[in-house]
Amino acid sequence: MNNDENLTLNQQIESARQRLHDLYKQYGFGHACVLEQAMLLNELINQYNRMYQNKHHFVQSETSEITPSLCKNIPLPNPT
């Protein structure tokens, strides 16, 4: 994902959050419209988290493959 796509998703999340807040003020917590909007916001946040986790996992995998373990060649102390 490039920065434009991330910005768009961030904007969608903020817009959904604001709409949820407005609906809550107008209808209260238990109204079907409020619950539906909360589920929509939750799905957008899940999408954002999946993007972040996939990106973070990819970078972590690349780093571990490129950088050899520093501890691999250090001998363990002898138990006495």
C-alpha positions in Angstrom: 0.0 0.0 0.0 1.3 3.4 -0.8 0.8 6.6 1.2 -2.2 7.7 -0.8 -4.1 4.5 0.0 -3.1 4.7 3.7 -4.3 8.3 3.9 -7.6 7.3 2.3 -8.1 4.6 4.8 -7.1 7.0 7.7 -9.6 9.5 6.3 -12.3 6.8 6.1 -11.6 5.8 9.7 -11.8 9.4 10.9 -15.0 10.0 9.0 -16.6 6.8 10.4 -15.5 7.7 13.9 -17.0 11.2 13.6 -20.3 9.7 12.2 -20.4 7.2 15.1 -20.0 10.1 17.6 -22.7 12.1 15.9 -25.1 9.1 15.8 -24.4 8.3 19.4 -25.2 11.9 20.4 -28.5 11.8 18.5 -29.8 8.3 19.2 -27.9 6.9 22.2 -25.8 3.7 22.5 -28.3 0.9 21.8 -29.8 2.3 18.5 -29.4 0.0 15.5 -27.8 2.8 13.4 -25.2 3.4 16.1 -24.3 -0.3 16.4 -24.1 -0.6 12.6 -21.8 2.4 12.4 -19.6 0.9 15.3 -19.3 -2.3 13.3 -18.3 -0.4 10.2 -15.7 1.6 12.1 -14.4 -1.7 13.6 -14.0 -3.2 10.2 -12.0 -0.2 9.0 -9.7 -0.4 12.0 -9.3 -4.1 11.4 -8.3 -3.4 7.8 -5.7 -0.8 9.0 -4.3 -3.3 11.5 -4.0 -6.0 9.0 -2.1 -3.7 6.7 0.2 -2.7 9.5 0.8 -6.3 10.6 1.5 -7.5 7.1 3.9 -4.6 6.5 5.6 -5.1 9.9 5.9 -8.9 9.4 7.5 -8.4 5.9 10.0 -5.9 7.2 10.8 -8.1 10.2 11.3 -11.2 7.9 13.6 -9.3 5.6 15.7 -8.0 8.5 16.1 -11.4 10.1 17.1 -13.0 6.7 19.6 -10.2 6.0 21.2 -9.8 9.4 22.7 -13.0 10.8 22.2 -13.8 14.5 24.9 -12.2 16.6 24.3 -14.7 19.4 24.8 -17.8 17.2 28.6 -17.8 17.5 28.8 -16.9 21.2 29.5 -20.0 23.3 27.3 -20.7 26.3 29.0 -20.7 29.7 29.9 -24.1 31.2 27.7 -25.0 34.1 29.7 -25.7 37.2 
